[in-house]
């Protein structure tokens, strides 16, 4: 329970990054000399406390915007927390078995933790929210290693320190030096010093910019209850038009509206000309989130959550369709098996998923756009940089989260996409947080939440590709391979013990 509290404190709203470096010590200490099943339940308890306290905002999303009653919303939070806690339970079980076989935590814990985070990124569509490394979003020296390892390398470093402390505590009662543990602790010290030195070097040698552009980020602050109400369509569109024309006075190169900013599908023949005219009046490229439709068959249409780029002449010149959809929000998984489940948001039909990380070209610069929670998937965002993007954009509608800690958690995860790929990332959010993240992970400027405003920022353009951009999650897969080797050793050890018995 103490570990769960410390883990939760590492993320917004507390956002105490230093708490993460001690968060797993109680759990690692507790699972030693316990029965395997009991260790698993210890891990589950830790995970339940952590996730109930950090993703509590799910209740508001389900209740206020999903149309579910408060009781069902609470049950869904508990179910989601239990699923996420399962990974912590497996970790605790694994650590119990490793400690019983005298494998130092420094050799097992960081590898297994990262392997489980990697699994969480893909299992059941993936929900890598609040990976442990994200707790260090503001510790710039530590997170620079992400351009090699991704966020998983930062998680590894944090768990390694916890493991070294747990190994040290395990040696104190005997007052003897256990050389495997001592070697692991020494290695941990060397690795953390190396990570810090590398971070300092990268901060002093930022990527070379080939120029800058000016981006105007529009935060319309549209109430979710009004967003798709036809009675408010003119009001919603008028707010974005007015803010865009205000931004035009600063002569931006590109104006960026949030996810589904247009209160109509892009193919709407009545409203689309007004959108094109707004782009003309702004004198800049206009990137806007918009639903789009295509004929699916003779019986209906398929809807996409898209981002469109419109030129200063009022012509659409680029389109990206969201690839990673939100389960139960944009589509129903296993629909034939769950006919009683409907989507929680109003839509024309099930959303279709995009197939390509499209890089849009606007004059002399290129960029990629992650829509909504796509930005929490590192392997997806890196494709934009690998495909030639000079900077990254993230368009989202965080109104679903209300006045909770979720907008801050969501924004903090975007910091790592900038560092991993050494690309500036500009974020336009309907209700905030809107802002600029520099290639070093430094936050250049941000807005508050639930405030109608616009923000103009200078965005550096970078073309060099990092190791992570080129090769992706090699480090995480390496950790998974080491975890499998440790698991194999534990299985063989148990069989030999049974045979000798």
N, C-alpha and C positions, 0 to 999 in steps of 0.2 A: 504494500500500500504506500509506503514511503517512497519507493522508487516511482510509482505511478504519479504521486504528487509532484515529485521533482521533475519528471518528464513533462507534465502538464505546465509546470511553472516555466519551462524553457521556451514556451511558445506564447504568442499573444493570447489573452490580454496581458499576462505578466511579462512575457518576453525577456526572461532572465537567462540569457545565453549561457552564463557560467554555471547555472544549475545542471545543465546537461552533462557536464564533465564529472559529476558525482552521482548522476541519477540512477545508474545501474549498480552501484556498489552494494546497496542493501539487498537487491535481488540476487546478485551473484554470491553474496555472503550467505543468504538464506538457503539457496538450493544445494549447498554442500552438505553431505552426510544425511540427506533426506531420501525418502523413497521416491522413485521416478515419478509416479503418478501425483504424489503430493507436490513435487517440484513443478509439474505441469500446471497444477491449480494455483500455485503461487504466481507463476507467470501470467495466468489468466486474470488473477486479481490485480496484478500490476497493470496489465493492459486495459482492463475495464475502468480502473480509476483514471488512467491517462486519457483514454478516448472519450469517456463520458464528460470529462472536464474540458477537453479541447475541441471536440466537435459537437458540443451541446447545441450549436446554432441550427443543427438539422431539424430540431423541433420547430423552430420558427419558420423555416423554409417549408416544411410539410404542412404545418397548421395554417400559416398566413397565406401561402401561395399555392400549396398543393391541394387544397380543398379537403384535407383530412381532419378528423376531430383530434382533440388534444391527446386523448388516450392512445389512439393509433399512432400518432406522431411520436409519443414517448416510447412506445413499443418498438418503432422502427429505429429510433436512436439506440435503444438497448441492443437490438439485433445487429445493427452496424458495428457498434462498439464490441460486441461479443465476437463478431467475425474478425475484426482487426486485432482484438486481444489474442485470438488464436495463434497469431504469429509470435507473440511474446511468450505464450504458453509453450510453443514448440521450442523456442529459443531456450527457455528455462529448463525444459526437459533435456535438451541437448547438452546444456552446461552441466547438469547434474551427472549425466553419464560420463562426460569428459573429465569432470573433477574426480569421479570415482576411479577413473583409469589414470589419474595423476597427469593429465594433460593440462598444462598451465592455461589459464583463461586468456592470457595474451596471445596464445597460439590458436585458440579456438573461437573465442567470443566475437572478435571483430569480423572474422570471415563468415561465421554463421549468421550474424546479424545482417550483414550486407546481402548475403544470399537470400535471406528472407525478405528484405526490402525489395530486392530485384523480383522475387516471386510475386510480391504484392503489387508490383507495377503492371503485371500481366494477368494475374488470376481474376476470373469473373469480370472481365473487361478492364480491370485495373483501377485501383484507387490509392495512388502513392501520396496521399495527403499527409503532411507533417512527418515526412521522413526525418530521422534524427538529425541529419546534416543541416536541415533547414533552420534549426535553432541557432546556427552560427551566422545567419545572413548579414549581421552587422560587424562581424569580426573579420575584417578584410584580409588580414594576413593569413588566416587559416583557410579561407574559402578559395584562394587563388589556385590551389591545387586542382580545383574542379576542371580547369582547362585540360587536364590529363585524365582524371578519374571520374569526372562528373560529380554530382552531389554525393555519390556513394563513397568517394574517398574521404569526404568530410565526416560522414557517418562512421567510417572505419576509424578515423583518428579519435573521435569522441569515445567510441566504445573501447578502443585500445587503452586510453587513459583510465577509464573505469575498470577495465580488466587488470591493468597493472596495479591499481590501488587495491583491488580485491585479492590479487595474488600476494601483495605485501602484507595485508591483514591476515591472510591464511598462514604466513610464515611466522608471525609474531608470537603466537602461543608456544611454539616449539623452541624459540630463540635459536634456531639453526638456519643456516642458509641452504635452501633447496635450490640447487644449481639450475635446473630447468626453469624454475620460476624466476630466479635471479637474472638469468640470461634473457628471459622474456621481458622483464621489467627494464633492463638496460636497453634492449632493442626498442622498446616503446619510447624511452627517453630520446634515443637517437632519431627515431622516425618523426616525433613531434617537433624536435629542433629542426630537422630537415624540412618539414612542411612549413614551419614558420619562416625559415631562411628563404625558401623558395617564394613564399608569399611576399616577403619584403622585396625580393629581387623583381618580381613581376609588378609590384606597385611602383617601383622606381623606374621600370622599363615598360610602360604601357604600350599597347599595340600602336603602330604608326597609322595615323589617320590620313586619308587621301583627300580630305576636305570635310566640310560640314554643310548641312542643310538646315533650314528652319522648319520646324513642324508645329502646327497649332493643334492642340488636343482639346476636344470639345466634351464637356461633361454636362449633359442635359438635365440630369436629376429628375427623370420622369418617373412618376409613381407607377408601380407595377400594375395597380388596379386600373390605371388610365391608359397604359401603353397600347393595348389592343382594342380599346373601346372606340368604335367609329365616331362617337360623339366628340372625342378628344383628338381626332386625327390631325386636324388643322393646328390645334394648339401645340401638339407634340412636334410636328414638322416645323411649325413657326419658331419654336424655341431653338431648334438646331440651326435653322436658317439665320436667325438673328445673331446667335453666338458666332456663327461662321463669318458673317459680314463684319462683326466687330474685330475678329481675328485678322480679317483681310487687310485691315489698316496697317498691320505689322509686316505685310508682304511675305507670308510664309510660302515655302515651296510645296508643302502638302498640308492638308487639313484632314484630321482623323476623327471620325465619329465612332461611337461604341458599337458593340454587338447589337444586331437587329435594331439599329437606331431609327430606321425608316419604319413608320407605322403602317406599312403596306408591303406587299410582295413586289419585287423589283419589276416584274412584268406588268404591273398595273399601268395601263395606258393613260389614265387620268393623272396620276401623281408623278410618274416617272419624268415627264417633261419639266416639272417644277424642280425636281432634283438636279437635272442637267443644267437648268438655268442658275441654280444656286452655285454650282461648280464654276460656271462662266463668270458670275458676279464676284466670286472669291479670287479669281485670277490664279488659282493654284490647283494642283491635283487634289481630288477629294476621295478619300477612302471611307466607305461606309459599310457597316454591317446591315444586311438585308436578307429577309427570307426570299427564296426564289423557288420557282416551280417548273417542272418539266413534265410533259405527258408520259405517264407510266404505261398505260395501255388504254384500251377503248373505254375503260370503266372509271378512270380517275387520273390523278396527278401524284407525282412524288415531290416532296418538298425538301429543300436543302437549306441549311444554315450557312449563308454565304457572306463573303466580303467582296465588294465591287470597288474597282478603281475607275474614277471618271476623270478625264483630262480637263485642262482649263478651257478647252473648246466645247466641253459638254458632251464628250463621247465616251462610252464605256470602253476601257482599254485593258482591263484585267479582271479576273474573277478567281476566287479561291473558295472551295466548298469544304466545310468542316469535316475532318476525317474521323476524329474520335468523338463519337456521340455520347451523350449522357444517358445511361440506362434509366428507363422509366420517365425520363424527362423529355427525351427526343425520340426514343424508340422503346419498344417493349421486347426485351430479350426472351427467347424461347416462347414466342407468342402463342404457338399452337399448344404449348403445355400450360400456359397461364392465360387462358381466355378471359378470366375474370378480372385481370389487371388492365387498367387503362393508364394512359400517360397522364402525368400530373400537370401538364401545361397545355394550353389551347393551341392547336395546330391544325393545318389542313389535313394532314395525314401523317403517317410515320415518316420521319426524316430519312433521307438517303445519305450515305457517307461518301465523302470525297475520296479520290483515289491517289492524289498527287500533292506533294508539298510545293505548290505553285509559288514561284518567285515572280513578283510583279515589277515591271520596269516603268519608271516615271522620269522621263528625260534622261539625265545623266546618273541616276541612282536606282538601285534595286533593293527590294525588301521582301520579307516573308511575314505572313500574318497568322498568328495562333489565335483561335477563337475560344474565348471563355476558358474552361478548365483544361484545354489542350496544353496550356502553358505549364502544367504540372508534370507533363510527360517529357523527360529530357531527350529520349531517343527520337521523338517526333519533331521537336523544335530544332534539333541539330540539323535535320534534313534541309531546312530552309537555308542555313548558313552554308551547308555543303553544296547546295544548288546555286550558290552565287550571291546570296543576299548581302548587301552592305550594312544593313541594320535590321532589327526585328521589331515587329509591332505586335501588340496584344490588345485585342478588343474584347470587352466583356460587359456583362450586365450583372453586377453584384447586388442589385436591389433585392434579390432573393434572400440575401443573408441578413437583411435588416441592420440594426445598429448593434452588431455583434463583433466578435474578434475575427470572423471569417474573412472580411475584406483585407485586413492586415496580413493574415496567414497566406491568403492567395497572392498578395503583392510580394511578400517575402520570398515565395518560391520562385517568382519570376526573376529575382536577383540572380539566381544560379544559372538561368538560361543565358543571361548576359555574360557571366564569367566563363561558363563552359565553352562558349563559342567566340568570346572576345568581340561581341557585338553590342552596341548600344541597343537598348530595348525601350521603346516608348509605349505607354499603356493608356488607352482611353477607356474609361469605365463610366457607365451611365450614372451611377450614384457615387463613384469614387471607389477606390483610390486611383486617381489619374496621375501619371508622372513619367519621369525619365530615369532610367538606370544606365549608368555608364559601363563600358566594357570591363572595368575593374570591379564592378559590383557596387560602386558608390552611387547613392541615390542623389541625383542632381536636383530634382524639384518634385514636389507632390502637392496634391490638393487634399482638402478634407473630404469627409463623406457626407452625402445628402446635402449637397450644395451645388447650385447652378453656377458654373464657372467655365472658363477656358484657360489654358496654359500654353504659352509659347516657349519652345525650348530649341537650343542648338544641338543637332544630332551629328556626332562624328561618324564618318563612313570608313569602314574597315574591310579589307579584302582578304587578309591572311587567314589561313585556316589552322585551328588548333589541333592538337593530337585528338582531343575528344571529338571535334567536328568530323575529322577524317575517319576515325575508327570506332566511335561510339562507346558502348559500355563494356569494353574489354576488361577493365579492372573488375567490374562487378561480376562478370562471368568467370574471371580468375578466382575470385572469392568463392563463387559457387562450386568451382571445381575442387578447391581445397576443402570445402565443407563436405563434399562427397567422399573425398579421401579419408577425412576424419571419421565420417560415418562408416565407411568400409572397415576402417581399423577397429572401431568399436564393435561392429558385428563379428568380425573375425576373433577378436579378443573374447567375446562372450561365448562363441562356439567352442573355442579352445578350453575355456574354463568349464563349460558343461561337459565336454568330452573327458577332461581330467577328473571331474567329479564322478 
